[in-house]
Amino acid sequence: MKKNKKIKGGNRQTSGRNTQLGSIAIGVGVVLIITGVVGILHNIHSSENWSVSDEGKLSYDLPEKTDYSIINSNTTESSDIVKLLTFKSKDNVIQSLMHFPSSSEKVPGIVVLPGAGVTKEEQQGLASELVEMGYATITIDQRNQGAVYPETDLELFKQDKEPVEYSMVYDVLMAAEVLRDQKEVDSDKIAMLGISNGGRFAIIATALDPKIKGVVGISTSGYQTNTIDKDRVDENTYFFYRSIDPDTYITTISPRKVVMFHATNDTIVPYSMAEDTFELASEPKTMYTVNGTTHGYSPSTKEELKKELAIIFNK
């Protein structure tokens, strides 16, 4: 019989070119107001190996092992190793790239989550910088290339069917399992790093998996669903939107570290929303303000990122 391990969330709790995150956050609020009708009350939603508590917290059962296949492996000019692989995650096969530094010792690993519309190949610039710092990485192609469809997912949730966004969180958790299973990686030292929409999934996955050492969110934020008056909306709608909001989970990450980077004039995710999400996190936490309008990783923050990852991994 296959053994399963339970990964649970904590307290209540998408980037780039295709989902205007500020608009999504506003849209969430609009949907909640429009659906301000008392519906069928469900304190707990569950189906198969996932559940959502009456506090809006997602939990998952994960298998001890996941099936994955190395498609090919190459060595770069700098002796780094790059592997193309696929792994099974629920009803889907996830494409991913792993990048390892040349090292005789096991190294910490980082799950890298691109923003919406960004492929794993397009994120290899950052992955290469992380390898230069001495870390192994796994970068995945997220379902829908990271785009989310909250209204469609809400309808699935109401039917106790698994929303796609939940499956996307599961994909991230499974990517961490694949990385842990590599002989080049110190399985006790895995962190999450996500950009924009990927940052949201990184925060949620870190909260759900207590083995993750910490999280770095770049150009990301929550949805501020904690400001919604629960008594004025349909409970199904409320619990679902709370369950996909990083703000619901970020408070539970401590004592592991939360690090955020955000541009003051980011036109995709407003700086103020990132500040609000950061304020919800408990210590230890650090937020770096980046000048300008950059949405995504800025090479100018490389040294700060290097320092914070060293703290996360206690190097």
DABEL-V601072 format. One record per backbone hydrogen bond with DSSP energy under -0.5 kcal/mol. NH is the residue of the N-H (numbers start at 1). CO is the residue of the C=O. Records with the same first field share a line. If there is no record, write none. Layout:
# DABEL-V601072
NH = CO + CO
This chain:
# DABEL-V601072
5 = 62
7 = 60
8 = 6
13 = 55
17 = 116
20 = 18
21 = 19
22 = 268
24 = 20
25 = 21
26 = 22
27 = 23
28 = 24
29 = 25
30 = 26
31 = 27
32 = 28
33 = 29
34 = 30
35 = 31
36 = 33
37 = 35
45 = 52
47 = 50
50 = 47
51 = 59
52 = 45
53 = 57
56 = 53
58 = 56
59 = 51
60 = 7
61 = 49
62 = 5 + 60
64 = 3
69 = 86
71 = 69 + 84
72 = 84
74 = 82
76 = 80
79 = 76
81 = 100
82 = 74
83 = 98
84 = 72
85 = 96
86 = 69
87 = 94
88 = 67
89 = 92
92 = 89
94 = 87 + 92
96 = 85
97 = 139
98 = 83
99 = 137
100 = 81
103 = 101
107 = 184
109 = 189
110 = 136
111 = 191
112 = 110 + 138
113 = 111 + 193
114 = 112 + 140
117 = 145
118 = 115
123 = 119
124 = 121
127 = 123
128 = 124
129 = 125
130 = 126
131 = 127
132 = 128
133 = 129
134 = 131
135 = 130
136 = 108
137 = 99
138 = 110
139 = 97
140 = 112
141 = 95
142 = 140
145 = 142
146 = 143
147 = 144
153 = 149
154 = 150
155 = 151
156 = 152
157 = 153
158 = 154
159 = 155 + 156
160 = 157
161 = 156
166 = 163
167 = 163
168 = 164
169 = 165
170 = 166
171 = 167
172 = 168
173 = 169
174 = 170
175 = 171
176 = 172
177 = 173
178 = 174
179 = 175
180 = 176
181 = 177
182 = 179
185 = 182
186 = 107
187 = 185
189 = 186
191 = 109
192 = 214
193 = 111
194 = 216
195 = 113
196 = 218
198 = 195
199 = 196
200 = 196
201 = 197
202 = 198
203 = 199
204 = 200
205 = 201
206 = 202
207 = 203
208 = 204
209 = 205
210 = 208
212 = 209
213 = 190
215 = 257
216 = 192
217 = 259
218 = 194 + 216
219 = 261
222 = 273
227 = 224
228 = 225
230 = 228
232 = 229
233 = 230
234 = 35
238 = 234
239 = 235
240 = 236
241 = 237
242 = 238
243 = 239
244 = 240
245 = 242
246 = 244
248 = 13 + 245
249 = 245 + 246
250 = 246
252 = 249
253 = 250
256 = 253
257 = 213
258 = 284
259 = 215
260 = 286
261 = 217
262 = 288
264 = 290
265 = 292
266 = 263
267 = 293
270 = 268
273 = 270
274 = 270
275 = 271
276 = 272
277 = 273
278 = 274
279 = 275
280 = 276 + 277
281 = 277 + 278
282 = 250
286 = 258
288 = 260
290 = 262 + 288
296 = 294
299 = 297
301 = 298
302 = 299
305 = 301
306 = 302
307 = 303
308 = 304
309 = 305
310 = 306
311 = 307
312 = 308
313 = 309
314 = 311
315 = 310
